């Protein structure tokens, strides 16, 4: 979501498929943010179901904040914190990268409007077909 907020132009769709292109294969900043937010999020949620004992490992950060049984222990605030921190971190750390990608698009003359981002196929009218949509050919009597 932060990437969409940062962008002022559409993606260059063809460049998304180029591993060495302007977007590259991996966005390491995003992957690190994802890992940190997963650790934080899982550490601040608890499993409230006895049938799902395999998730009892979650909530490992709650002892730092009064324990799982404390006032905030059952809030599962880890989900909200992970989302907010992920958004803010990406927004703060990726702004220059996004601006660089967009300026590269301007320099290379890549079209950035949505109506021209996909290749268009024009059909030549054949005999008996209208020459343009919505027009009617007049015939001589």
N, C-alpha and C positions, 0 to 999 in steps of 0.2 A: 504494500500500500504506500509506503514512503517513496518508493521508486516512482510510482504514478504521480504522487504529489510533487516530486522534484522535476519531472519532465514537462517541458513546454512544447515538445514536438512528438510526433509518433515515432515508434521504432522503425529502423530500416530493416524491414522484414528479411530481405535477402542476407544482410550482414549477420542476422541471428544464427545462421547456419554455417558461418565461417569460423572455425576454431581459432584462427589467428587474426580474426577481424577486430573491429572496434569494441565489440562486447566480450571477446575472448571466450574460452571454454568454461572457465570457472571464475566466480566472483568470490575470492578468498575472504574479503571483508564480510560478505553476507554469510558465508559458511561459519566463520568464527562467531559472529553475532548469534546465529542460530544455535550453535553449541552452547554458548554462554546462557542464552535464554532458556534452553532445555534444562540445563543443570539448575538454574534458578527456579524455573517453573515447577519441575518435579520435586525440588527440595522444599517447596512451600505449598504443596497439596498433600492431602492425606487420603488414604483409602478408608472409607466409612463402611464398607461392606465386608462382612465376615466370609461371604462366599468367594471373595476375590483375594484370598490371602497372598497370592503371588505378587500383589502390588503393595504389600506392607513395607517395602523398602522405601517408598516415597515418603516425603516429609522429613528427610534427613537434615534439613536446615532449621527446623522448628526448635530444637534445643537451644539455639542461639537467641531465640525470641520468646522464651518462656515455655517451650514444650508444646507437644501436640494437643495437650489438654488445656492449654492456656486460653486466654480470651480470644485470640485470633486463630487458634489452632484449627478450628473447623471451617474457617472462611474460604479456604482454597484460593487465597489471593495470589498464589503463584501464577495462575493462568493470566490474570489481568496484568500483573507486573511483567510477565514475560512478553506479552503483546505490546505494552507501552514502552518498555525498555528496548525491545526490538525495533519498533518504529522510530523512536528518538535516536537510537544509536545509528541506524541506517541513514536517517535523514542528516545527522551530523557528520558522519564519516564518508558518505558517498556523494555529497553535493558537487565537489570538484570533478569527480569521475563522470557524473552525468553531464555536467556542463561541457566537459572535454569531448564526450561522445557526440553531443549535439553540435558543438562547433565544428567537429570533424565532418558532420553531415553537411553543414553549410559550405565548407571549403571544397568538398568533393562534389558538390552540386546534386546531392541526393534529394529527391522530392520528399517533402515531409507532410504533404496534405493527405488526408485519408482517402480522398477520391482518386488520387493518382498513385497510391502506394501499391496497388495490385495491377498487374499488367492487364491492359484492355485488349479485347479482340474485336476488330471491326469486321463486319460482314458486308461484302459488296452486294448490292441488290441484283437479283437475277431477273430475267425476263418475266414480266407479269407481277413482280413484287413492288411494293411502294418503295420509293427512293429514300424516304425518311419516315421514322415513326410518326404517325398521326397525320400524314399527308395522303391525299388521294390523287392518283394520276387521272388527268382528264383525257378522255378518248374522243376522237373526232367522229362524228356521225356520218 
